[in-house]
């Protein structure tokens, strides 16, 4: 059974990063249980924007581009691995997917629709 993820997390992990279900679940579980301040903030951003009824797809993308940039997510994933909430292999796979969607200047690549 797949947990019900917030819409913003689903957009990032399914539509954007194309993470397998097991990796989506591992990352969500790690974010949910982390005591690291920045990882907890990332978790709460996903939860906050899940309750934003009526947000358009462009609105979701704006949140990702402005508040959940690649550098922030990579650093959060690294802390989750350091805290043993993600395995090194899981963290590396997530980080590699994030980097594959990142430009040379460190921002998200434009979404092709």
DSSP file (Angstrom, degrees, kcal/mol; ACC not computed):
  #  RESIDUE AA STRUCTURE BP1 BP2  ACC     N-H-->O    O-->H-N    N-H-->O    O-->H-N    TCO  KAPPA ALPHA  PHI   PSI    X-CA   Y-CA   Z-CA
    1    1 A X              0   0    0      0, 0.0     2,-0.4     0, 0.0     0, 0.0   0.000 360.0 360.0 360.0 129.5    0.0    0.0    0.0
    2    2 A X        -     0   0    0      1,-0.1    20,-0.0     3,-0.0    19,-0.0  -0.737 360.0-121.3 -88.2 133.2    1.4    3.4   -1.0
    3    3 A X        -     0   0    0     -2,-0.4     2,-0.9     1,-0.1    -1,-0.1  -0.345  31.2-103.5 -67.0 155.6    1.0    6.2    1.5
    4    4 A X        -     0   0    0     -2,-0.0     2,-0.2     6,-0.0    -1,-0.1  -0.733  44.0-160.0 -81.5 110.0   -0.9    9.2    0.4
    5    5 A X        -     0   0    0     -2,-0.9    20,-0.0     1,-0.1    -3,-0.0  -0.570  26.9 -94.2 -88.9 153.3    1.7   11.8   -0.3
    6    6 A X     >  -     0   0    0     -2,-0.2     4,-2.3     1,-0.1     3,-0.3  -0.337  39.9-113.0 -58.5 149.4    1.1   15.6   -0.4
    7    7 A X  H  > S+     0   0    0      1,-0.2     4,-2.7     2,-0.2     5,-0.2   0.871 115.7  53.1 -56.9 -41.2    0.5   16.7   -4.0
    8    8 A X  H  > S+     0   0    0     38,-0.4     4,-2.2     1,-0.2    -1,-0.2   0.895 109.9  48.3 -64.0 -39.4    3.7   18.8   -4.1
    9    9 A X  H  > S+     0   0    0     -3,-0.3     4,-3.0    37,-0.2     5,-0.4   0.906 111.8  50.2 -65.5 -41.3    5.8   15.7   -3.0
   10   10 A X  H  X>S+     0   0    0     -4,-2.3     4,-2.6     2,-0.2     5,-1.2   0.922 109.5  50.6 -62.7 -44.6    4.0   13.6   -5.6
   11   11 A X  I  <>S+     0   0    0     -4,-2.7     5,-2.1     3,-0.2     4,-0.2   0.929 116.0  42.4 -59.6 -45.2    4.7   16.1   -8.4
   12   12 A X  I  <>S+     0   0    0     -4,-2.2     5,-3.1     3,-0.2     6,-0.3   0.963 123.4  33.9 -66.2 -52.5    8.4   16.3   -7.5
   13   13 A X  I  <5S+     0   0    0     -4,-3.0     6,-3.0     3,-0.2    -3,-0.2   0.831 130.7  28.2 -80.2 -32.5    9.1   12.6   -6.9
   14   14 A X  I  <5S+     0   0    0     -4,-2.6     4,-0.3    -5,-0.4    -3,-0.2   0.925 131.9  27.7 -92.1 -59.0    6.7   11.0   -9.5
   15   15 A X  I   <S+     0   0    0     -5,-1.2    -3,-0.2    -4,-0.2    -4,-0.1   0.879 133.2  29.9 -74.7 -38.7    6.4   13.6  -12.3
   16   16 A X  I   <S+     0   0    0     -5,-2.1    -3,-0.2    -6,-0.3    -4,-0.2   0.955 132.8  21.8 -88.3 -57.1    9.7   15.3  -11.9
   17   17 A X  S   <S-     0   0    0     -5,-3.1    -4,-0.2    -6,-0.2    -3,-0.2   0.629  84.8-141.5 -91.9 -14.7   12.3   12.9  -10.5
   18   18 A X        +     0   0    0     -6,-0.3    -4,-0.2    -4,-0.3     2,-0.2   0.901  33.2 178.9  54.5  45.4   10.6    9.6  -11.6
   19   19 A X        -     0   0    0     -6,-3.0    -1,-0.2     1,-0.1    -2,-0.0  -0.539  31.9-107.7 -77.5 142.8   11.6    7.9   -8.4
   20   20 A X    >>  -     0   0    0     -2,-0.2     4,-2.3     1,-0.1     3,-0.5  -0.310  34.0-106.5 -63.9 155.3   10.5    4.3   -7.9
   21   21 A X  H 3> S+     0   0    0      1,-0.2     4,-2.5     2,-0.2     5,-0.2   0.868 118.5  53.8 -53.1 -43.6    7.8    3.8   -5.3
   22   22 A X  H 3> S+     0   0    0      1,-0.2     4,-2.2     2,-0.2    -1,-0.2   0.875 110.4  46.4 -62.3 -37.7   10.1    2.3   -2.7
   23   23 A X  H <> S+     0   0    0     -3,-0.5     4,-2.4     2,-0.2     5,-0.2   0.867 110.1  53.4 -73.5 -36.8   12.5    5.3   -2.9
   24   24 A X  H  X S+     0   0    0     -4,-2.3     4,-2.4     2,-0.2    -2,-0.2   0.940 112.3  45.8 -58.2 -46.6    9.6    7.7   -2.7
   25   25 A X  H  X S+     0   0    0     -4,-2.5     4,-2.7     1,-0.2    -2,-0.2   0.903 112.0  50.4 -65.6 -42.7    8.4    5.9    0.5
   26   26 A X  H  X S+     0   0    0     -4,-2.2     4,-2.2     2,-0.2    -1,-0.2   0.917 112.9  46.1 -63.4 -43.2   11.9    5.8    2.0
   27   27 A X  H  X S+     0   0    0     -4,-2.4     4,-2.7     2,-0.2     5,-0.2   0.923 113.8  48.3 -66.2 -44.2   12.5    9.5    1.4
   28   28 A X  H  X S+     0   0    0     -4,-2.4     4,-2.7    -5,-0.2    -2,-0.2   0.925 112.0  49.3 -62.3 -44.0    9.1   10.5    2.8
   29   29 A X  H  X S+     0   0    0     -4,-2.7     4,-1.7     2,-0.2    -1,-0.2   0.905 112.1  49.0 -61.5 -41.7    9.6    8.3    5.9
   30   30 A X  H  X S+     0   0    0     -4,-2.2     4,-1.2    -5,-0.2    -2,-0.2   0.924 112.5  47.1 -64.9 -44.8   13.0    9.9    6.5
   31   31 A X  H  < S+     0   0    0     -4,-2.7     3,-0.4     1,-0.2    -2,-0.2   0.917 111.7  51.9 -61.1 -42.8   11.6   13.4    6.1
   32   32 A X  H  < S+     0   0    0     -4,-2.7    -1,-0.2     1,-0.2    -2,-0.2   0.830 117.3  37.0 -64.5 -33.6    8.7   12.6    8.4
   33   33 A X  H  < S+     0   0    0     -4,-1.7    -1,-0.2    -5,-0.2    -2,-0.2   0.506  89.6 117.1-100.2  -5.4   11.0   11.3   11.2
   34   34 A X     <  -     0   0    0     -4,-1.2    46,-0.0    -3,-0.4    -3,-0.0  -0.327  44.3-167.1 -67.4 143.3   13.9   13.7   10.9
   35   35 A X        +     0   0    0     -2,-0.0     2,-0.3     4,-0.0    -1,-0.1   0.387  54.0 117.2-104.2  -1.4   14.8   15.9   13.7
   36   36 A X     >  -     0   0    0      1,-0.1     4,-2.6    40,-0.1     5,-0.2  -0.514  67.7-135.1 -66.8 130.3   17.1   18.0   11.5
   37   37 A X  H  > S+     0   0    0     -2,-0.3     4,-1.8     1,-0.2    -1,-0.1   0.894 100.5  43.8 -57.4 -46.8   15.8   21.5   11.3
   38   38 A X  H  > S+     0   0    0      2,-0.2     4,-2.1     1,-0.2    -1,-0.2   0.897 114.7  48.1 -71.0 -39.9   16.2   22.0    7.6
   39   39 A X  H  > S+     0   0    0      1,-0.2     4,-2.4     2,-0.2    -1,-0.2   0.888 111.3  51.8 -65.9 -37.8   14.9   18.5    6.6
   40   40 A X  H  X S+     0   0    0     -4,-2.6     4,-2.4     2,-0.2    -2,-0.2   0.877 107.9  52.3 -64.9 -37.0   11.9   19.1    8.9
   41   41 A X  H  X S+     0   0    0     -4,-1.8     4,-2.0    -5,-0.2    -2,-0.2   0.897 108.7  49.9 -64.9 -40.4   11.3   22.5    7.2
   42   42 A X  H  X S+     0   0    0     -4,-2.1     4,-2.1     2,-0.2    -2,-0.2   0.939 110.8  50.0 -61.4 -47.1   11.3   20.7    3.8
   43   43 A X  H  X S+     0   0    0     -4,-2.4     4,-2.1     1,-0.2    -2,-0.2   0.921 110.8  49.3 -56.2 -45.9    8.8   18.2    5.1
   44   44 A X  H  X S+     0   0    0     -4,-2.4     4,-3.1     1,-0.2    -1,-0.2   0.824 106.0  56.2 -68.8 -30.7    6.6   21.0    6.4
   45   45 A X  H  X S+     0   0    0     -4,-2.0     4,-2.3     2,-0.2    -1,-0.2   0.931 107.9  48.7 -63.6 -44.1    6.7   22.8    3.1
   46   46 A X  H  X S+     0   0    0     -4,-2.1     4,-0.7     1,-0.2   -38,-0.4   0.934 115.8  44.0 -58.7 -44.9    5.4   19.7    1.4
   47   47 A X  H  X S+     0   0    0     -4,-2.1     4,-0.9     2,-0.2     3,-0.5   0.901 111.3  53.6 -68.1 -41.6    2.7   19.4    4.0
   48   48 A X  H >< S+     0   0    0     -4,-3.1     3,-0.9     1,-0.2    -2,-0.2   0.933 110.9  45.0 -59.3 -48.1    1.8   23.1    3.9
   49   49 A X  H >< S+     0   0    0     -4,-2.3     3,-0.7     1,-0.3    -1,-0.2   0.602  99.8  70.2 -78.4  -9.0    1.3   23.2    0.2
   50   50 A X  H 3< S+     0   0    0     -4,-0.7    -1,-0.3    -3,-0.5    -2,-0.2   0.824  99.0  50.4 -69.8 -30.0   -0.8   20.0    0.3
   51   51 A X  T << S+     0   0    0     -3,-0.9     2,-1.7    -4,-0.9    -1,-0.2   0.374  80.7 106.3 -89.8   5.8   -3.5   21.9    2.0
   52   52 A X    X   -     0   0    0     -3,-0.7     3,-1.6    -4,-0.1    -1,-0.1  -0.587  61.5-159.4 -86.9  80.0   -3.5   24.7   -0.6
   53   53 A X  T 3  S+     0   0    0     -2,-1.7     3,-0.1     1,-0.2    -2,-0.1  -0.295  70.5  21.1 -60.1 138.0   -6.7   23.9   -2.4
   54   54 A X  T 3  S+     0   0    0      1,-0.3     2,-0.3     0, 0.0    -1,-0.2   0.485  78.5 150.7  85.6   2.9   -7.0   25.3   -5.8
   55   55 A X    <   -     0   0    0     -3,-1.6    -1,-0.3    -6,-0.1    -3,-0.0  -0.540  42.1-131.2 -69.8 129.2   -3.3   25.9   -6.5
   56   56 A X     >  -     0   0    0     -2,-0.3     4,-2.2    -3,-0.1     5,-0.2  -0.228  22.8-104.1 -74.6 167.7   -2.6   25.6  -10.2
   57   57 A X  H  > S+     0   0    0      1,-0.2     4,-2.5     2,-0.2     5,-0.2   0.902 126.0  53.4 -59.1 -40.2    0.1   23.4  -11.7
   58   58 A X  H  > S+     0   0    0      1,-0.2     4,-2.2     2,-0.2    -1,-0.2   0.870 106.4  53.3 -61.9 -35.8    2.0   26.7  -12.3
   59   59 A X  H  > S+     0   0    0      2,-0.2     4,-1.9     1,-0.2    -2,-0.2   0.912 107.9  49.4 -64.0 -42.8    1.6   27.5   -8.7
   60   60 A X  H  X S+     0   0    0     -4,-2.2     4,-2.3     1,-0.2    -2,-0.2   0.924 111.2  50.2 -60.7 -44.4    3.1   24.1   -7.7
   61   61 A X  H  X S+     0   0    0     -4,-2.5     4,-3.0     1,-0.2     5,-0.2   0.882 106.4  55.5 -63.6 -37.7    6.0   24.8  -10.0
   62   62 A X  H  X S+     0   0    0     -4,-2.2     4,-2.4     2,-0.2     5,-0.3   0.909 107.7  48.9 -60.8 -42.5    6.5   28.2   -8.5
   63   63 A X  H  X>S+     0   0    0     -4,-1.9     4,-2.8     2,-0.2     5,-1.1   0.935 113.0  47.6 -62.9 -45.9    6.8   26.6   -5.0
   64   64 A X  H  X5S+     0   0    0     -4,-2.3     4,-1.0     1,-0.2    -2,-0.2   0.943 115.7  44.0 -60.2 -47.8    9.3   24.0   -6.3
   65   65 A X  H  <5S+     0   0    0     -4,-3.0    -1,-0.2     1,-0.2    -2,-0.2   0.857 124.2  33.3 -67.8 -35.3   11.4   26.6   -8.1
   66   66 A X  H  <5S+     0   0    0     -4,-2.4    -2,-0.2    -5,-0.2     3,-0.2   0.818 133.2  18.9 -93.6 -33.2   11.4   29.2   -5.3
   67   67 A X  H  <5S+     0   0    0     -4,-2.8    -3,-0.2    -5,-0.3    -2,-0.1   0.642 124.2  45.0-116.3 -19.0   11.4   27.2   -2.0
   68   68 A X  S  <<S+     0   0    0     -5,-1.1    -1,-0.1    -4,-1.0    -2,-0.1  -0.423  74.9 166.8-126.3  58.0   12.5   23.7   -2.8
   69   69 A X     >  -     0   0    0     -3,-0.2     4,-2.2     1,-0.1     5,-0.2  -0.195  49.8-102.4 -70.3 164.0   15.5   24.2   -5.1
   70   70 A X  H  > S+     0   0    0     36,-0.3     4,-3.0     1,-0.2     5,-0.2   0.888 119.0  52.3 -54.6 -45.6   18.0   21.5   -5.9
   71   71 A X  H  > S+     0   0    0     35,-0.5     4,-2.4     1,-0.2    -1,-0.2   0.927 110.1  48.6 -60.7 -44.9   20.7   22.6   -3.5
   72   72 A X  H  > S+     0   0    0      1,-0.2     4,-2.0     2,-0.2    -1,-0.2   0.918 114.5  45.3 -61.2 -44.0   18.3   22.7   -0.6
   73   73 A X  H  X S+     0   0    0     -4,-2.2     4,-2.7     2,-0.2    -2,-0.2   0.907 112.1  50.8 -68.7 -41.2   16.9   19.2   -1.4
   74   74 A X  H  X S+     0   0    0     -4,-3.0     4,-2.3     1,-0.2    -2,-0.2   0.920 111.7  48.0 -62.4 -43.5   20.4   17.7   -2.0
   75   75 A X  H  X S+     0   0    0     -4,-2.4     4,-2.1    -5,-0.2    -1,-0.2   0.897 111.9  49.9 -64.1 -39.8   21.6   19.1    1.4
   76   76 A X  H  X S+     0   0    0     -4,-2.0     4,-2.1    -5,-0.2    -2,-0.2   0.931 110.5  49.2 -63.7 -45.6   18.5   17.7    3.1
   77   77 A X  H  X S+     0   0    0     -4,-2.7     4,-2.0     1,-0.2    -2,-0.2   0.894 109.1  53.8 -60.9 -39.9   19.0   14.3    1.6
   78   78 A X  H  X S+     0   0    0     -4,-2.3     4,-2.6     1,-0.2    -1,-0.2   0.921 108.4  48.4 -61.6 -43.9   22.6   14.3    2.7
   79   79 A X  H  X S+     0   0    0     -4,-2.1     4,-2.1     1,-0.2    -1,-0.2   0.877 107.9  55.3 -64.9 -36.1   21.7   15.1    6.3
   80   80 A X  H  <>S+     0   0    0     -4,-2.1     5,-3.0     2,-0.2     6,-1.2   0.888 110.5  45.8 -63.5 -37.5   19.1   12.3    6.2
   81   81 A X  H ><5S+     0   0    0     -4,-2.0     3,-1.7     4,-0.2    -2,-0.2   0.914 110.8  52.0 -69.8 -42.8   21.8    9.9    5.1
   82   82 A X  H 3<5S+     0   0    0     -4,-2.6    -2,-0.2     1,-0.3    -1,-0.2   0.842 110.1  49.7 -61.6 -32.6   24.2   11.2    7.8
   83   83 A X  T 3<5S-     0   0    0     -4,-2.1    -1,-0.3    -5,-0.2    -2,-0.2   0.346 116.3-118.1 -87.4   6.4   21.5   10.6   10.4
   84   84 A X  T < 5S+     0   0    0     -3,-1.7    -3,-0.2     2,-0.2    -2,-0.1   0.775  83.3 119.6  62.1  29.8   21.0    7.1    9.1
   85   85 A X  S   <S+     0   0    0     -5,-3.0     2,-0.3     1,-0.2    -4,-0.2   0.654  80.8  31.1 -93.0 -20.3   17.4    7.8    8.1
   86   86 A X  S    S-     0   0    0     -6,-1.2    -2,-0.2    -9,-0.1    -1,-0.2  -0.976  91.7-116.5-127.0 146.1   18.3    7.0    4.4
   87   87 A X     >  -     0   0    0     -2,-0.3     4,-2.7     1,-0.1     5,-0.2  -0.403  30.3-111.3 -72.1 160.9   20.9    4.5    3.3
   88   88 A X  H  > S+     0   0    0      1,-0.2     4,-2.6     2,-0.2     5,-0.2   0.898 120.4  52.1 -59.4 -40.0   23.8    5.9    1.4
   89   89 A X  H  > S+     0   0    0      2,-0.2     4,-2.2     1,-0.2    -1,-0.2   0.914 110.5  47.1 -64.4 -43.0   22.6    4.1   -1.7
   90   90 A X  H  > S+     0   0    0      2,-0.2     4,-2.3     1,-0.2    -2,-0.2   0.939 113.5  48.2 -63.0 -46.7   19.1    5.6   -1.3
   91   91 A X  H  X S+     0   0    0     -4,-2.7     4,-2.9     1,-0.2     5,-0.2   0.916 111.1  50.6 -60.8 -43.8   20.5    9.1   -0.8
   92   92 A X  H  X S+     0   0    0     -4,-2.6     4,-2.6    -5,-0.2    -1,-0.2   0.904 109.5  50.4 -62.6 -41.6   22.8    8.8   -3.8
   93   93 A X  H  X S+     0   0    0     -4,-2.2     4,-1.9     2,-0.2    -1,-0.2   0.918 113.2  45.6 -63.6 -42.9   20.0    7.7   -6.1
   94   94 A X  H  X S+     0   0    0     -4,-2.3     4,-2.4     2,-0.2    -2,-0.2   0.944 114.1  48.4 -64.4 -47.4   17.8   10.6   -5.0
   95   95 A X  H  X S+     0   0    0     -4,-2.9     4,-2.8     1,-0.2    -2,-0.2   0.885 109.6  52.8 -62.0 -39.2   20.7   13.1   -5.3
   96   96 A X  H  X S+     0   0    0     -4,-2.6     4,-1.9    -5,-0.2    -1,-0.2   0.900 109.8  48.5 -63.2 -40.2   21.6   11.8   -8.8
   97   97 A X  H  X S+     0   0    0     -4,-1.9     4,-0.7     2,-0.2    -2,-0.2   0.908 111.4  49.6 -66.9 -41.2   18.0   12.2   -9.9
   98   98 A X  H >< S+     0   0    0     -4,-2.4     3,-1.3     1,-0.2    -2,-0.2   0.946 111.3  49.4 -60.6 -47.1   17.9   15.8   -8.5
   99   99 A X  H >< S+     0   0    0     -4,-2.8     3,-1.6     1,-0.3    -1,-0.2   0.836 103.4  60.1 -62.8 -32.2   21.2   16.5  -10.3
  100  100 A X  H 3< S+     0   0    0     -4,-1.9    -1,-0.3     1,-0.3    -2,-0.2   0.710 108.2  45.9 -67.6 -17.9   19.8   15.1  -13.5
  101  101 A X  T << S+     0   0    0     -3,-1.3     8,-2.9    -4,-0.7     2,-0.4   0.142  98.8  95.4-107.2  17.0   17.1   17.8  -13.4
  102  102 A X  B <   -A  108   0A   0     -3,-1.6     6,-0.2     6,-0.3     2,-0.1  -0.879  67.0-133.1-115.6 140.6   19.5   20.6  -12.5
  103  103 A X    >   -     0   0    0      4,-3.3     3,-1.7    -2,-0.4     6,-0.1  -0.292  37.0 -98.1 -79.0 171.9   21.2   23.2  -14.7
  104  104 A X  T 3  S+     0   0    0      1,-0.3    -1,-0.1     2,-0.1    -2,-0.0   0.776 124.4  57.2 -62.8 -26.7   24.9   24.1  -14.5
  105  105 A X  T 3  S-     0   0    0      2,-0.1    -1,-0.3     3,-0.0     3,-0.1   0.435 122.1-105.1 -87.4   3.0   24.0   27.1  -12.4
  106  106 A X  S <  S+     0   0    0     -3,-1.7   -35,-0.5     1,-0.3   -36,-0.3   0.552  80.9 118.4  91.6   8.3   22.2   24.9   -9.8
  107  107 A X  S    S-     0   0    0    -37,-0.1    -4,-3.3     1,-0.1    -1,-0.3  -0.589  73.5 -83.7-100.6 168.6   18.6   25.8  -10.6
  108  108 A X  B     -A  102   0A   0     -6,-0.2    -6,-0.3    -2,-0.2     2,-0.1  -0.423  46.0-113.1 -66.9 142.6   15.9   23.4  -11.8
  109  109 A X        -     0   0    0     -8,-2.9    -1,-0.1     1,-0.1     3,-0.0  -0.469  46.0 -89.8 -68.3 148.7   15.8   22.7  -15.5
  110  110 A X        -     0   0    0     -2,-0.1     2,-0.4     1,-0.1    -1,-0.1  -0.327  43.5-112.8 -60.6 143.8   12.7   24.1  -17.2
  111  111 A X        -     0   0    0     -3,-0.1     2,-0.6     2,-0.0    -1,-0.1  -0.643  24.1-143.3 -79.0 130.9    9.8   21.7  -17.3
  112  112 A X              0   0    0     -2,-0.4    -1,-0.0     1,-0.1    -3,-0.0  -0.861 360.0 360.0 -96.5 121.0    8.8   20.5  -20.7
  113  113 A X              0   0    0     -2,-0.6    -1,-0.1     0, 0.0    -2,-0.0   0.406 360.0 360.0-109.9 360.0    5.1   20.2  -21.2
